[in-house]
């Protein structure tokens, strides 16, 4: 009879250990899912920041390369002037 109680106690103990290990694995899995979720959200924020920076830089390139700006710098900073009409030579188009 003592062996039966002993065997029953061992079975209960093993069942509890198995239950604990299963619960521990589930909790670990949920923690990993949360970590991956946080990492994904952080990467989405970084992507959005880079896209905003990219839009800003493209707009800046467009503004810096505009013909109006180049002409203004040429006239104001470099003191360039438009040539008089008699100095303009037109080449024939082919």
N, CA, C and O atoms as CSV, one atom per row, in Angstrom:
chain,resi,resn,atom,element,x,y,z
A,1,UNK,N,N,0.823,-1.187,0.000
A,1,UNK,CA,C,0.000,0.000,0.000
A,1,UNK,C,C,0.875,1.263,0.000
A,1,UNK,O,O,0.507,2.274,-0.598
A,2,UNK,N,N,2.014,1.202,0.661
A,2,UNK,CA,C,2.910,2.345,0.724
A,2,UNK,C,C,3.488,2.639,-0.657
A,2,UNK,O,O,3.723,3.793,-1.016
A,3,UNK,N,N,3.716,1.551,-1.439
A,3,UNK,CA,C,4.246,1.761,-2.780
A,3,UNK,C,C,3.209,2.442,-3.674
A,3,UNK,O,O,3.564,3.258,-4.524
A,4,UNK,N,N,1.940,2.111,-3.486
A,4,UNK,CA,C,0.888,2.755,-4.284
A,4,UNK,C,C,0.794,4.237,-3.960
A,4,UNK,O,O,0.684,5.060,-4.868
A,5,UNK,N,N,0.835,4.589,-2.681
A,5,UNK,CA,C,0.796,6.007,-2.291
A,5,UNK,C,C,2.034,6.729,-2.790
A,5,UNK,O,O,1.977,7.878,-3.229
A,6,UNK,N,N,3.162,6.019,-2.710
A,6,UNK,CA,C,4.412,6.583,-3.189
A,6,UNK,C,C,4.340,6.818,-4.692
A,6,UNK,O,O,4.771,7.861,-5.185
A,7,UNK,N,N,3.793,5.844,-5.419
A,7,UNK,CA,C,3.673,5.950,-6.863
A,7,UNK,C,C,2.698,7.074,-7.222
A,7,UNK,O,O,2.954,7.838,-8.153
A,8,UNK,N,N,1.606,7.179,-6.506
A,8,UNK,CA,C,0.637,8.257,-6.737
A,8,UNK,C,C,1.243,9.621,-6.469
A,8,UNK,O,O,0.982,10.579,-7.197
A,9,UNK,N,N,2.050,9.709,-5.425
A,9,UNK,CA,C,2.709,10.983,-5.093
A,9,UNK,C,C,3.713,11.350,-6.182
A,9,UNK,O,O,3.840,12.517,-6.553
A,10,UNK,N,N,4.426,10.340,-6.695
A,10,UNK,CA,C,5.391,10.611,-7.767
A,10,UNK,C,C,4.671,11.068,-9.028
A,10,UNK,O,O,5.130,11.987,-9.707
A,11,UNK,N,N,3.553,10.436,-9.342
A,11,UNK,CA,C,2.776,10.831,-10.514
A,11,UNK,C,C,2.261,12.269,-10.375
A,11,UNK,O,O,2.326,13.058,-11.318
A,12,UNK,N,N,1.751,12.591,-9.185
A,12,UNK,CA,C,1.276,13.970,-8.952
A,12,UNK,C,C,2.420,14.967,-9.081
A,12,UNK,O,O,2.268,16.032,-9.678
A,13,UNK,N,N,3.573,14.605,-8.512
A,13,UNK,CA,C,4.739,15.484,-8.577
A,13,UNK,C,C,5.174,15.685,-10.029
A,13,UNK,O,O,5.432,16.811,-10.451
A,14,UNK,N,N,5.255,14.599,-10.784
A,14,UNK,CA,C,5.626,14.705,-12.193
A,14,UNK,C,C,4.605,15.512,-12.991
A,14,UNK,O,O,4.971,16.289,-13.872
A,15,UNK,N,N,3.325,15.324,-12.678
A,15,UNK,CA,C,2.280,16.107,-13.339
A,15,UNK,C,C,2.446,17.591,-13.030
A,15,UNK,O,O,2.323,18.427,-13.925
A,16,UNK,N,N,2.723,17.923,-11.776
A,16,UNK,CA,C,2.923,19.326,-11.392
A,16,UNK,C,C,4.173,19.907,-12.060
A,16,UNK,O,O,4.172,21.061,-12.488
A,17,UNK,N,N,5.233,19.107,-12.145
A,17,UNK,CA,C,6.450,19.578,-12.818
A,17,UNK,C,C,6.158,19.829,-14.292
A,17,UNK,O,O,6.570,20.849,-14.845
A,18,UNK,N,N,5.444,18.898,-14.930
A,18,UNK,CA,C,5.075,19.062,-16.326
A,18,UNK,C,C,4.182,20.286,-16.519
A,18,UNK,O,O,4.368,21.047,-17.469
A,19,UNK,N,N,3.238,20.475,-15.643
A,19,UNK,CA,C,2.341,21.638,-15.700
A,19,UNK,C,C,3.138,22.927,-15.534
A,19,UNK,O,O,2.911,23.898,-16.255
A,20,UNK,N,N,4.075,22.935,-14.581
A,20,UNK,CA,C,4.910,24.116,-14.348
A,20,UNK,C,C,5.769,24.416,-15.576
A,20,UNK,O,O,5.890,25.571,-15.987
A,21,UNK,N,N,6.368,23.370,-16.163
A,21,UNK,CA,C,7.212,23.565,-17.349
A,21,UNK,C,C,6.391,24.085,-18.526
A,21,UNK,O,O,6.849,24.940,-19.285
A,22,UNK,N,N,5.174,23.562,-18.671
A,22,UNK,CA,C,4.298,24.021,-19.748
A,22,UNK,C,C,3.934,25.493,-19.537
A,22,UNK,O,O,3.970,26.287,-20.478
A,23,UNK,N,N,3.584,25.852,-18.303
A,23,UNK,CA,C,3.236,27.248,-17.999
A,23,UNK,C,C,4.443,28.148,-18.227
A,23,UNK,O,O,4.313,29.245,-18.771
A,24,UNK,N,N,5.609,27.685,-17.813
A,24,UNK,CA,C,6.830,28.465,-17.993
A,24,UNK,C,C,7.131,28.667,-19.475
A,24,UNK,O,O,7.520,29.762,-19.882
A,25,UNK,N,N,6.956,27.627,-20.282
A,25,UNK,CA,C,7.180,27.743,-21.725
A,25,UNK,C,C,6.184,28.717,-22.343
A,25,UNK,O,O,6.553,29.496,-23.221
A,26,UNK,N,N,4.941,28.687,-21.904
A,26,UNK,CA,C,3.918,29.592,-22.436
A,26,UNK,C,C,4.270,31.040,-22.094
A,26,UNK,O,O,4.194,31.922,-22.949
A,27,UNK,N,N,4.649,31.274,-20.853
A,27,UNK,CA,C,4.995,32.640,-20.428
A,27,UNK,C,C,6.227,33.124,-21.197
A,27,UNK,O,O,6.265,34.272,-21.638
A,28,UNK,N,N,7.239,32.255,-21.365
A,28,UNK,CA,C,8.435,32.631,-22.110
A,28,UNK,C,C,8.082,32.985,-23.555
A,28,UNK,O,O,8.605,33.950,-24.113
A,29,UNK,N,N,7.189,32.194,-24.150
A,29,UNK,CA,C,6.767,32.449,-25.527
A,29,UNK,C,C,6.057,33.800,-25.633
A,29,UNK,O,O,6.302,34.554,-26.575
A,30,UNK,N,N,5.189,34.107,-24.684
A,30,UNK,CA,C,4.480,35.384,-24.711
A,30,UNK,C,C,5.440,36.559,-24.548
A,30,UNK,O,O,5.268,37.601,-25.179
A,31,UNK,N,N,6.448,36.385,-23.700
A,31,UNK,CA,C,7.454,37.442,-23.526
A,31,UNK,C,C,8.217,37.659,-24.833
A,31,UNK,O,O,8.473,38.800,-25.217
A,32,UNK,N,N,8.575,36.588,-25.508
A,32,UNK,CA,C,9.280,36.706,-26.783
A,32,UNK,C,C,8.411,37.399,-27.828
A,32,UNK,O,O,8.902,38.221,-28.602
A,33,UNK,N,N,7.127,37.068,-27.851
A,33,UNK,CA,C,6.203,37.711,-28.790
A,33,UNK,C,C,6.141,39.210,-28.507
A,33,UNK,O,O,6.141,40.017,-29.437
A,34,UNK,N,N,6.089,39.588,-27.227
A,34,UNK,CA,C,6.052,41.011,-26.872
A,34,UNK,C,C,7.345,41.705,-27.288
A,34,UNK,O,O,7.309,42.821,-27.807
A,35,UNK,N,N,8.497,41.049,-27.064
A,35,UNK,CA,C,9.778,41.651,-27.454
A,35,UNK,C,C,9.830,41.886,-28.963
A,35,UNK,O,O,10.261,42.946,-29.418
A,36,UNK,N,N,9.390,40.893,-29.731
A,36,UNK,CA,C,9.391,41.037,-31.189
A,36,UNK,C,C,8.423,42.144,-31.608
A,36,UNK,O,O,8.714,42.909,-32.527
A,37,UNK,N,N,7.270,42.228,-30.935
A,37,UNK,CA,C,6.305,43.292,-31.233
A,37,UNK,C,C,6.895,44.666,-30.983
A,37,UNK,O,O,6.726,45.575,-31.796
A,38,UNK,N,N,7.595,44.828,-29.851
A,38,UNK,CA,C,8.240,46.107,-29.552
A,38,UNK,C,C,9.312,46.431,-30.590
A,38,UNK,O,O,9.439,47.576,-31.023
A,39,UNK,N,N,10.084,45.414,-30.986
A,39,UNK,CA,C,11.134,45.641,-31.983
A,39,UNK,C,C,10.527,46.060,-33.320
A,39,UNK,O,O,11.060,46.941,-33.995
A,40,UNK,N,N,9.424,45.437,-33.700
A,40,UNK,CA,C,8.753,45.795,-34.956
A,40,UNK,C,C,8.253,47.235,-34.888
A,40,UNK,O,O,8.427,47.996,-35.840
A,41,UNK,N,N,7.636,47.611,-33.773
A,41,UNK,CA,C,7.148,48.988,-33.637
A,41,UNK,C,C,8.292,49.984,-33.698
A,41,UNK,O,O,8.167,51.042,-34.315
A,42,UNK,N,N,9.403,49.653,-33.063
A,42,UNK,CA,C,10.564,50.543,-33.090
A,42,UNK,C,C,11.094,50.687,-34.510
A,42,UNK,O,O,11.463,51.787,-34.921
A,43,UNK,N,N,11.136,49.595,-35.263
A,43,UNK,CA,C,11.595,49.660,-36.646
A,43,UNK,C,C,10.629,50.464,-37.516
A,43,UNK,O,O,11.060,51.186,-38.415
A,44,UNK,N,N,9.323,50.343,-37.254
A,44,UNK,CA,C,8.349,51.141,-38.005
A,44,UNK,C,C,8.570,52.625,-37.754
A,44,UNK,O,O,8.476,53.431,-38.680
A,45,UNK,N,N,8.862,52.992,-36.510
A,45,UNK,CA,C,9.130,54.403,-36.188
A,45,UNK,C,C,10.388,54.866,-36.918
A,45,UNK,O,O,10.421,55.970,-37.461
A,46,UNK,N,N,11.424,54.026,-36.931
A,46,UNK,CA,C,12.660,54.397,-37.631
A,46,UNK,C,C,12.420,54.545,-39.129
A,46,UNK,O,O,12.964,55.455,-39.754
A,47,UNK,N,N,11.621,53.671,-39.705
A,47,UNK,CA,C,11.299,53.762,-41.135
A,47,UNK,C,C,10.578,55.078,-41.420
A,47,UNK,O,O,10.892,55.768,-42.389
A,48,UNK,N,N,9.611,55.418,-40.569
A,48,UNK,CA,C,8.865,56.660,-40.766
A,48,UNK,C,C,9.792,57.872,-40.656
A,48,UNK,O,O,9.670,58.823,-41.428
A,49,UNK,N,N,10.720,57.832,-39.691
A,49,UNK,CA,C,11.674,58.938,-39.545
A,49,UNK,C,C,12.550,59.064,-40.795
A,49,UNK,O,O,12.787,60.171,-41.279
A,50,UNK,N,N,13.024,57.941,-41.310
A,50,UNK,CA,C,13.873,57.978,-42.502
A,50,UNK,C,C,13.093,58.460,-43.724
A,50,UNK,O,O,13.634,59.186,-44.558
A,51,UNK,N,N,11.822,58.058,-43.835
A,51,UNK,CA,C,11.003,58.525,-44.957
A,51,UNK,C,C,10.776,60.023,-44.873
A,51,UNK,O,O,10.821,60.711,-45.892
A,52,UNK,N,N,10.530,60.543,-43.669
A,52,UNK,CA,C,10.370,61.990,-43.500
A,52,UNK,C,C,11.658,62.723,-43.845
A,52,UNK,O,O,11.632,63.758,-44.511
A,53,UNK,N,N,12.787,62.184,-43.389
A,53,UNK,CA,C,14.076,62.796,-43.697
A,53,UNK,C,C,14.333,62.763,-45.201
A,53,UNK,O,O,14.840,63.732,-45.767
A,54,UNK,N,N,13.988,61.663,-45.839
A,54,UNK,CA,C,14.164,61.523,-47.284
A,54,UNK,C,C,13.322,62.556,-48.032
A,54,UNK,O,O,13.807,63.192,-48.968
A,55,UNK,N,N,12.055,62.725,-47.620
A,55,UNK,CA,C,11.196,63.742,-48.255
A,55,UNK,C,C,11.788,65.138,-48.088
A,55,UNK,O,O,11.806,65.932,-49.029
A,56,UNK,N,N,12.275,65.431,-46.871
A,56,UNK,CA,C,12.865,66.744,-46.613
A,56,UNK,C,C,14.084,66.970,-47.508
A,56,UNK,O,O,14.239,68.039,-48.098
A,57,UNK,N,N,14.947,65.954,-47.604
A,57,UNK,CA,C,16.164,66.109,-48.411
A,57,UNK,C,C,15.843,66.243,-49.895
A,57,UNK,O,O,16.504,67.009,-50.595
A,58,UNK,N,N,14.855,65.522,-50.383
A,58,UNK,CA,C,14.458,65.660,-51.786
A,58,UNK,C,C,13.924,67.070,-52.060
A,58,UNK,O,O,14.212,67.661,-53.100
A,59,UNK,N,N,13.142,67.598,-51.111
A,59,UNK,CA,C,12.620,68.950,-51.271
A,59,UNK,C,C,13.772,69.959,-51.253
A,59,UNK,O,O,13.778,70.921,-52.022
A,60,UNK,N,N,14.740,69.729,-50.371
A,60,UNK,CA,C,15.894,70.631,-50.281
A,60,UNK,C,C,16.714,70.585,-51.571
A,60,UNK,O,O,17.156,71.625,-52.059
A,61,UNK,N,N,16.919,69.396,-52.121
A,61,UNK,CA,C,17.645,69.268,-53.393
A,61,UNK,C,C,16.917,70.038,-54.485
A,61,UNK,O,O,17.533,70.747,-55.280
A,62,UNK,N,N,15.592,69.887,-54.510
A,62,UNK,CA,C,14.801,70.576,-55.521
A,62,UNK,C,C,14.931,72.089,-55.378
A,62,UNK,O,O,15.081,72.806,-56.368
A,63,UNK,N,N,14.872,72.566,-54.137
A,63,UNK,CA,C,14.976,74.013,-53.907
A,63,UNK,C,C,16.368,74.534,-54.225
A,63,UNK,O,O,16.509,75.597,-54.830
A,64,UNK,N,N,17.400,73.795,-53.823
A,64,UNK,CA,C,18.766,74.268,-54.051
A,64,UNK,C,C,19.141,74.261,-55.528
A,64,UNK,O,O,19.971,75.058,-55.966
A,65,UNK,N,N,18.540,73.375,-56.283
A,65,UNK,CA,C,18.878,73.284,-57.698
A,65,UNK,C,C,17.957,74.071,-58.607
A,65,UNK,O,O,18.091,73.987,-59.828
A,66,UNK,N,N,17.024,74.835,-58.051
A,66,UNK,CA,C,16.084,75.566,-58.893
A,66,UNK,C,C,16.811,76.661,-59.676
A,66,UNK,O,O,17.755,77.276,-59.181
A,67,UNK,N,N,16.356,76.888,-60.896
A,67,UNK,CA,C,17.005,77.878,-61.754
A,67,UNK,C,C,16.898,79.288,-61.183
A,67,UNK,O,O,17.813,80.097,-61.338
A,68,UNK,N,N,15.788,79.578,-60.529
A,68,UNK,CA,C,15.629,80.906,-59.930
A,68,UNK,C,C,16.691,81.146,-58.863
A,68,UNK,O,O,17.258,82.235,-58.785
A,69,UNK,N,N,16.957,80.150,-58.055
A,69,UNK,CA,C,17.959,80.290,-56.998
A,69,UNK,C,C,19.353,80.437,-57.601
A,69,UNK,O,O,20.137,81.280,-57.164
A,70,UNK,N,N,19.658,79.622,-58.597
A,70,UNK,CA,C,20.976,79.700,-59.240
A,70,UNK,C,C,21.167,81.080,-59.859
A,70,UNK,O,O,22.235,81.678,-59.733
A,71,UNK,N,N,20.136,81.583,-60.524
A,71,UNK,CA,C,20.243,82.911,-61.137
A,71,UNK,C,C,20.427,83.991,-60.072
A,71,UNK,O,O,21.236,84.901,-60.254
A,72,UNK,N,N,19.705,83.906,-58.988
A,72,UNK,CA,C,19.814,84.890,-57.911
A,72,UNK,C,C,21.220,84.889,-57.326
A,72,UNK,O,O,21.796,85.954,-57.101
A,73,UNK,N,N,21.783,83.701,-57.076
A,73,UNK,CA,C,23.147,83.621,-56.534
A,73,UNK,C,C,24.145,84.172,-57.537
A,73,UNK,O,O,25.077,84.881,-57.159
A,74,UNK,N,N,23.959,83.853,-58.817
A,74,UNK,CA,C,24.879,84.340,-59.848
A,74,UNK,C,C,24.871,85.865,-59.892
A,74,UNK,O,O,25.926,86.485,-60.027
A,75,UNK,N,N,23.701,86.468,-59.781
A,75,UNK,CA,C,23.615,87.931,-59.873
A,75,UNK,C,C,24.053,88.610,-58.583
A,75,UNK,O,O,24.766,89.612,-58.628
A,76,UNK,N,N,23.635,88.077,-57.421
A,76,UNK,CA,C,23.914,88.772,-56.159
A,76,UNK,C,C,25.313,88.474,-55.616
A,76,UNK,O,O,26.044,89.402,-55.270
A,77,UNK,N,N,25.688,87.235,-55.537
A,77,UNK,CA,C,26.975,86.890,-54.939
A,77,UNK,C,C,28.134,86.991,-55.930
A,77,UNK,O,O,29.211,87.480,-55.592
A,78,UNK,N,N,27.902,86.529,-57.141
A,78,UNK,CA,C,28.984,86.493,-58.122
A,78,UNK,C,C,29.005,87.720,-59.023
A,78,UNK,O,O,29.898,87.870,-59.857
A,79,UNK,N,N,28.019,88.597,-58.852
A,79,UNK,CA,C,27.944,89.862,-59.606
A,79,UNK,C,C,27.913,89.626,-61.110
A,79,UNK,O,O,28.485,90.402,-61.876
A,80,UNK,N,N,27.255,88.569,-61.528
A,80,UNK,CA,C,27.114,88.293,-62.954
A,80,UNK,C,C,25.934,89.099,-63.491
A,80,UNK,O,O,25.006,89.436,-62.756
A,81,UNK,N,N,25.991,89.398,-64.780
A,81,UNK,CA,C,24.915,90.152,-65.413
A,81,UNK,C,C,24.515,89.448,-66.702
A,81,UNK,O,O,25.281,88.654,-67.247
A,82,UNK,N,N,23.333,89.736,-67.176
A,82,UNK,CA,C,22.893,89.205,-68.464
A,82,UNK,C,C,23.684,89.916,-69.561
A,82,UNK,O,O,23.937,91.117,-69.464
A,83,UNK,N,N,24.071,89.188,-70.592
A,83,UNK,CA,C,24.838,89.840,-71.662
A,83,UNK,C,C,23.928,90.753,-72.484
A,83,UNK,O,O,22.722,90.520,-72.569
A,84,UNK,N,N,24.495,91.767,-73.072
A,84,UNK,CA,C,23.684,92.616,-73.946
A,84,UNK,C,C,23.257,91.805,-75.177
A,84,UNK,O,O,23.952,90.871,-75.578
A,85,UNK,N,N,22.131,92.157,-75.766
A,85,UNK,CA,C,21.611,91.379,-76.904
A,85,UNK,C,C,22.588,91.259,-78.059
A,85,UNK,O,O,22.574,90.245,-78.757
A,86,UNK,N,N,23.434,92.250,-78.289
A,86,UNK,CA,C,24.364,92.156,-79.438
A,86,UNK,C,C,25.478,91.148,-79.213
A,86,UNK,O,O,26.145,90.754,-80.170
A,87,UNK,N,N,25.697,90.719,-77.973
A,87,UNK,CA,C,26.733,89.724,-77.677
A,87,UNK,C,C,26.193,88.283,-77.700
A,87,UNK,O,O,26.946,87.331,-77.497
A,88,UNK,N,N,24.920,88.137,-77.943
A,88,UNK,CA,C,24.325,86.801,-77.959
A,88,UNK,C,C,24.403,86.254,-79.380
A,88,UNK,O,O,23.982,86.911,-80.332
A,89,UNK,N,N,24.935,85.071,-79.511
A,89,UNK,CA,C,25.044,84.403,-80.817
A,89,UNK,C,C,24.164,83.171,-80.779
A,89,UNK,O,O,24.323,82.314,-79.910
A,90,UNK,N,N,23.255,83.082,-81.701
A,90,UNK,CA,C,22.358,81.937,-81.794
A,90,UNK,C,C,22.926,80.947,-82.804
A,90,UNK,O,O,23.294,81.321,-83.917
A,91,UNK,N,N,22.993,79.680,-82.403
A,91,UNK,CA,C,23.502,78.660,-83.300
A,91,UNK,C,C,22.318,77.993,-84.001
A,91,UNK,O,O,21.246,77.837,-83.417
A,92,UNK,N,N,22.523,77.612,-85.231
A,92,UNK,CA,C,21.422,76.962,-85.928
A,92,UNK,C,C,21.140,75.568,-85.337
A,92,UNK,O,O,22.054,74.860,-84.912
A,93,UNK,N,N,19.907,75.213,-85.323
A,93,UNK,CA,C,19.532,73.875,-84.841
A,93,UNK,C,C,19.598,72.899,-85.984
A,93,UNK,O,O,19.414,73.284,-87.138
A,94,UNK,N,N,19.848,71.679,-85.698
A,94,UNK,CA,C,20.004,70.683,-86.761
A,94,UNK,C,C,18.784,69.853,-86.891
A,94,UNK,O,O,18.732,68.960,-87.737
